[in-house]
Amino acid sequence: MIHIKRFVKQAITEDNGRGDLFYDIAPDGKFTAKIVSKSNGILAGVKYAETLAQTEKIKVDFLKKDGDKIQAGDILAKLEGKASKLLSSERTFLNMLQHASGIATMASKFVEKLDGFDVVLLDTRKTRPHLRDFEKYASRVGGAINHRLGLDDCLMLKDTHLRTIENLAEFVKIARKRISWVTKIEIECETFSQVEIAMEAGADIIMCDNMTFQQIKEVVKYRDEKYPHILIEASGNINLDTIQEYAKTGVDAVSSGSIIHQATWLDFSMRVD
């Protein structure tokens, strides 16, 4: 909750600058307004908008909650407060809700594609600077599971890391002694030979990066026969058109950065009564 308050205060400061020029000459008295959707999708951003309202002393009543399906024309929230507060906060309210809802809507589309498969949908760290918590939250609202929030969540060795390591098995042994007992080690692989080395070295998770469907099936078969405890993740240019084919390979998870970085904002507006 602390990071939400900090995020909201920074957003207010960013938009108001040295002060909204309308603020001191705004009409007195309280006004009511509503936030209306012009799009179909999944609503997200409510907890951030509620914190904004509390910070700006605006009364808000959300008629929909995070994760609800919404349609064009739906009234999402009713607000009451001073004109100065309502209008200086208008764009911040809308930006938060539209941005988060766009990501949640995209995530939900991926989740729908995985219906019937025993496969987890993961997002990635491909987020906008300073917006990771916000964007990852929106992804969760849409039904995805966060992969890593940061570099301290899991020791993940990508191709760039592997170029610096001479002996992978020895490196994993050293890593096991230095990281938490519950921390996982994930190794990115692009070929079957890399998979064999990574599994033998002691990886907890194998990321099949940009492999063909057939290659991934072979990795899954090999895992099932020799290392059934290891998890398999498919990654690399996974989109709504291809995700089901990846799910059919038998992997445990699929990850896609497009859940967040390709999401389109939903269209909302604020209307003063």
C-alpha positions as CSV (number, residue, x, y, z in Angstrom):
1,M,0.0,0.0,0.0
2,I,2.9,2.3,0.7
3,H,4.2,2.1,-2.9
4,I,0.7,2.9,-4.2
5,K,0.6,6.1,-2.1
6,R,4.0,7.1,-3.3
7,F,3.1,6.3,-6.9
8,V,-0.1,8.4,-6.7
9,K,1.7,11.4,-5.1
10,Q,4.3,11.3,-7.8
11,A,1.6,11.2,-10.5
12,I,-0.1,14.2,-9.0
13,T,3.1,16.2,-8.7
14,E,4.0,15.3,-12.3
15,D,0.7,16.6,-13.7
16,N,0.3,19.7,-11.5
17,G,3.9,20.9,-11.8
18,R,4.1,24.2,-9.9
19,G,0.3,24.2,-9.5
20,D,-2.8,23.8,-11.7
21,L,-3.6,27.3,-13.0
22,F,-7.3,26.6,-12.7
23,Y,-7.0,25.6,-9.1
24,D,-7.2,29.1,-7.4
25,I,-9.9,30.5,-9.7
26,A,-12.1,27.4,-9.7
27,P,-15.8,27.9,-8.7
28,D,-16.6,27.2,-5.1
29,G,-18.9,24.4,-3.9
30,K,-18.9,20.7,-4.5
31,F,-19.6,19.1,-7.8
32,T,-20.4,15.5,-8.9
33,A,-18.9,13.6,-11.8
34,K,-18.7,10.1,-13.3
35,I,-16.1,8.1,-15.1
36,V,-17.6,6.3,-18.1
37,S,-16.1,3.6,-20.3
38,K,-16.1,3.9,-24.0
39,S,-14.5,0.5,-24.4
40,N,-15.1,-3.2,-23.8
41,G,-12.6,-5.0,-21.6
42,I,-11.4,-5.7,-18.1
43,L,-11.3,-3.0,-15.5
44,A,-8.1,-2.5,-13.4
45,G,-6.6,0.4,-11.5
46,V,-9.3,0.7,-9.0
47,K,-7.1,0.5,-5.9
48,Y,-4.8,3.2,-7.4
49,A,-7.8,5.4,-8.2
50,E,-9.2,5.0,-4.7
51,T,-5.9,6.1,-3.2
52,L,-5.8,9.1,-5.5
53,A,-9.3,10.1,-4.4
54,Q,-8.4,9.7,-0.8
55,T,-5.3,11.8,-1.3
56,E,-7.2,14.6,-3.0
57,K,-10.2,14.4,-0.6
58,I,-12.6,13.3,-3.3
59,K,-15.4,11.0,-2.5
60,V,-15.5,8.1,-4.9
61,D,-17.9,5.2,-5.3
62,F,-16.8,2.6,-7.8
63,L,-19.7,0.7,-9.4
64,K,-17.2,-1.9,-10.8
65,K,-14.2,-3.6,-9.2
66,D,-10.8,-4.8,-10.4
67,G,-11.2,-7.7,-12.7
68,D,-14.8,-7.0,-13.8
69,K,-15.8,-7.2,-17.4
70,I,-16.9,-3.8,-18.7
71,Q,-18.6,-2.5,-21.8
72,A,-18.8,0.8,-23.6
73,G,-21.3,3.0,-21.8
74,D,-20.8,1.5,-18.4
75,I,-20.5,4.0,-15.5
76,L,-17.4,2.9,-13.7
77,A,-17.4,5.3,-10.8
78,K,-19.2,8.3,-9.3
79,L,-17.2,11.2,-7.7
80,E,-17.9,14.2,-5.6
81,G,-15.6,17.0,-4.6
82,K,-14.5,20.5,-5.2
83,A,-14.1,21.6,-8.8
84,S,-10.5,22.4,-8.2
85,K,-9.8,18.9,-7.0
86,L,-11.9,17.0,-9.5
87,L,-10.4,18.7,-12.5
88,S,-6.8,18.8,-11.4
89,S,-7.1,15.0,-10.8
90,E,-9.1,14.2,-13.9
91,R,-6.2,13.2,-16.2
92,T,-4.5,11.2,-13.4
93,F,-7.6,9.3,-12.7
94,L,-8.1,8.4,-16.3
95,N,-4.5,7.6,-17.1
96,M,-4.3,5.1,-14.2
97,L,-7.5,3.4,-15.0
98,Q,-7.1,3.3,-18.8
99,H,-3.5,2.1,-18.7
100,A,-4.1,-0.6,-16.1
101,S,-7.3,-1.7,-17.8
102,G,-5.6,-2.0,-21.1
103,I,-3.0,-4.4,-19.7
104,A,-5.6,-6.4,-17.7
105,T,-7.7,-6.7,-20.9
106,M,-4.7,-8.0,-22.9
107,A,-3.8,-10.5,-20.2
108,S,-7.3,-11.8,-20.1
109,K,-7.2,-12.5,-23.8
110,F,-4.1,-14.6,-23.3
111,V,-5.7,-16.4,-20.4
112,E,-8.8,-17.2,-22.5
113,K,-6.6,-18.8,-25.1
114,L,-5.2,-21.1,-22.4
115,D,-8.6,-22.3,-21.2
116,G,-8.5,-26.1,-21.0
117,F,-4.7,-26.3,-20.8
118,D,-2.7,-27.0,-17.6
119,V,-0.3,-24.2,-18.4
120,V,0.5,-21.0,-16.4
121,L,0.6,-17.6,-18.2
122,L,3.6,-15.5,-17.1
123,D,4.4,-11.9,-17.8
124,T,8.0,-10.5,-18.0
125,R,10.2,-7.7,-16.8
126,K,9.6,-5.8,-20.1
127,T,7.9,-2.9,-18.3
128,R,8.2,0.8,-18.4
129,P,10.7,2.4,-16.0
130,H,9.2,3.2,-12.6
131,L,5.9,1.5,-13.6
132,R,6.7,-2.1,-12.9
133,D,4.6,-2.6,-9.8
134,F,1.7,-0.8,-11.5
135,E,1.9,-2.8,-14.7
136,K,2.5,-6.1,-13.0
137,Y,-0.5,-5.5,-10.8
138,A,-2.6,-4.8,-13.9
139,S,-1.3,-8.0,-15.4
140,R,-2.4,-10.0,-12.3
141,V,-5.8,-8.5,-12.5
142,G,-6.2,-9.8,-16.0
143,G,-5.3,-13.3,-14.9
144,A,-1.5,-13.6,-15.6
145,I,1.1,-14.6,-13.0
146,N,4.1,-12.3,-12.4
147,H,7.3,-14.0,-13.5
148,R,9.9,-11.9,-11.7
149,L,9.3,-8.5,-10.1
150,G,13.0,-7.9,-10.1
151,L,16.5,-9.5,-10.3
152,D,16.3,-10.5,-6.7
153,D,13.3,-12.9,-7.2
154,C,15.0,-15.7,-9.1
155,L,18.5,-16.4,-10.4
156,M,17.8,-16.4,-14.1
157,L,20.7,-17.1,-16.4
158,K,20.1,-15.8,-19.9
159,D,22.3,-16.1,-23.0
160,T,24.2,-13.0,-22.0
161,H,25.0,-14.4,-18.5
162,L,26.0,-17.8,-20.0
163,R,28.6,-16.1,-22.2
164,T,30.4,-15.0,-19.0
165,I,30.3,-18.5,-17.4
166,E,33.0,-21.1,-18.2
167,N,31.6,-24.0,-16.2
168,L,27.9,-24.0,-15.8
169,A,27.7,-26.9,-13.4
170,E,30.3,-25.4,-11.1
171,F,28.6,-22.0,-11.3
172,V,25.3,-23.5,-10.2
173,K,27.0,-25.2,-7.3
174,I,28.4,-21.9,-6.1
175,A,25.1,-20.1,-6.6
176,R,23.3,-22.7,-4.5
177,K,25.5,-21.9,-1.6
178,R,25.0,-18.1,-1.9
179,I,21.3,-17.7,-2.6
180,S,18.4,-18.5,-0.4
181,W,17.4,-22.2,-0.1
182,V,14.0,-21.4,-1.6
183,T,15.3,-19.3,-4.5
184,K,14.9,-21.0,-7.9
185,I,17.5,-21.1,-10.7
186,E,16.2,-20.7,-14.2
187,I,18.4,-21.2,-17.3
188,E,17.6,-20.0,-20.8
189,C,18.2,-22.4,-23.6
190,E,18.0,-22.1,-27.3
191,T,19.1,-25.6,-28.3
192,F,18.6,-29.2,-27.1
193,S,22.3,-29.5,-26.2
194,Q,22.0,-26.5,-23.9
195,V,19.0,-28.0,-22.3
196,E,20.9,-31.2,-21.5
197,I,23.8,-29.2,-20.0
198,A,21.4,-27.0,-18.0
199,M,19.4,-29.8,-16.6
200,E,22.5,-31.8,-15.6
201,A,23.9,-28.6,-14.0
202,G,20.9,-28.4,-11.6
203,A,18.5,-25.9,-13.0
204,D,15.0,-25.7,-11.4
205,I,13.4,-24.2,-14.5
206,I,14.4,-24.4,-18.2
207,M,13.3,-21.5,-20.4
208,C,13.0,-22.7,-24.0
209,D,13.7,-19.5,-25.9
210,N,12.6,-19.1,-29.5
211,M,12.5,-22.9,-30.0
212,T,10.2,-24.5,-32.5
213,F,7.2,-26.4,-31.3
214,Q,8.9,-29.7,-32.1
215,Q,12.0,-28.8,-30.3
216,I,10.0,-27.9,-27.2
217,K,8.2,-31.2,-27.4
218,E,11.5,-33.0,-27.4
219,V,12.7,-31.0,-24.3
220,V,9.5,-31.9,-22.5
221,K,9.9,-35.6,-23.3
222,Y,13.5,-35.5,-22.1
223,R,12.5,-33.8,-18.9
224,D,9.7,-36.3,-18.2
225,E,12.1,-39.2,-18.7
226,K,15.1,-37.9,-16.7
227,Y,14.3,-34.8,-14.6
228,P,10.5,-34.8,-13.9
229,H,11.0,-32.2,-11.1
230,I,12.2,-29.5,-13.5
231,L,9.7,-27.0,-14.8
232,I,9.6,-26.0,-18.5
233,E,8.8,-22.5,-19.7
234,A,8.3,-21.5,-23.3
235,S,9.2,-17.9,-24.3
236,G,10.1,-15.8,-27.3
237,N,7.6,-14.0,-29.6
238,I,4.6,-15.7,-28.0
239,N,1.4,-13.9,-29.0
240,L,-2.3,-14.5,-29.2
241,D,-2.0,-16.4,-32.5
242,T,0.7,-18.8,-31.3
243,I,0.1,-19.3,-27.6
244,Q,-2.1,-22.4,-28.0
245,E,0.4,-24.2,-30.1
246,Y,3.0,-23.6,-27.4
247,A,0.6,-24.9,-24.7
248,K,0.1,-28.1,-26.7
249,T,3.8,-28.9,-26.4
250,G,3.4,-29.9,-22.7
251,V,5.2,-27.0,-21.1
252,D,4.4,-25.9,-17.6
253,A,4.3,-22.2,-18.4
254,V,4.4,-19.7,-21.3
255,S,5.7,-16.2,-20.9
256,S,5.1,-13.1,-23.0
257,G,6.2,-9.5,-22.7
258,S,3.4,-8.5,-25.1
259,I,0.9,-8.9,-22.2
260,I,2.2,-5.5,-21.0
261,H,4.2,-3.8,-23.7
262,Q,1.7,-4.4,-26.5
263,A,-1.4,-3.6,-24.5
264,T,-3.6,-0.8,-25.8
265,W,-5.2,1.6,-23.3
266,L,-8.9,1.4,-22.9
267,D,-10.9,4.6,-23.5
268,F,-12.6,6.2,-20.5
269,S,-13.8,9.7,-19.9
270,M,-14.8,11.9,-16.9
271,R,-18.1,13.8,-17.2
272,V,-19.0,16.5,-14.7
273,D,-22.8,16.5,-13.9
